[in-house]
Amino acid sequence: MTHNTAAIEVPDHDLSRLDSEQCPETDHSKLRRVPDSIPWVVLLILIVELGERFTYFGLSAPIQNYIKYVMRSTK
């Protein structure tokens, strides 16, 4: 079995950017702003979906039991 490999050539000027000596201190004003909290609607959706999933997996075995063993009336 032969493996095909591809070589990626990186120019030297790109490697020089990675040196920690040449990197200036990070200017925080130029960084992208990220919200610090999750909206309550997203949390509500997560809670509802988790509840739905736990209910489905929790009740699948008892429902299969009721389907397999039908309760017969004793008259």
N, C-alpha and C positions, 0 to 999 in steps of 0.2 A: 504494500500500500504506500503510495507516495503522497507526501503532503506538499501542497502548494503554499509557499510563503511569499509575501510581498515585502520588499524593503522600502522603507520610507526615508527619504533623505531630508534632513533638516538643515537649512543653511546656518552657517556659523553665527550670523548676526542675530538669529532667533535664540540661539543658546546663550548668547551673552546677556540677554535680558533676564535670564533666570538666576544670575549671580546675585546673592543677597547683598554684596558690597555695592552693587550698582543700582539697586532698587531704592528709591527714595522712601521716606516715611509715608504711610497711607494718609491721603487727604480725605477725611470722612465726609466732607461736604460734597464730594464728587460721587459718592456711593449711591446706589439706588435705594430708595426708601422702601421698607417692607413694613406692613402693619404689624403691630405687636400683639394684637388680640384676635381671636377667632369670633366672627359674628355669631350671635345667639341662634340664628336660623340654621347655621351649619351644625351647631351642637345639637339642636333639636332633631334635625334630620338624621344625624349619626345615632342618637339615642333610639329613635323610632325604628330605624333599620336594624340595629342590634337586637332590639326587643322582638322584632318580626323574625329575625333569623333564629334566635334562641327558642322562640315559640314553635317554629316549624320543626327544628331538629329535636326539641324536647317532646313534641306530641306525635312525631311520626311513628315511633315504636308502639305506643298504646293504640293508635288508630289502626295500625296493621294488625295488632292483636284482636281488636274488635271485628275487623273485617274477616280475619282467618277463622276465628271461633265465634260463630253467630250464637247469640243468646237465645235459647229456646224457651218458650213459655211452658209452664207446667200447669195445665188445666185439667 
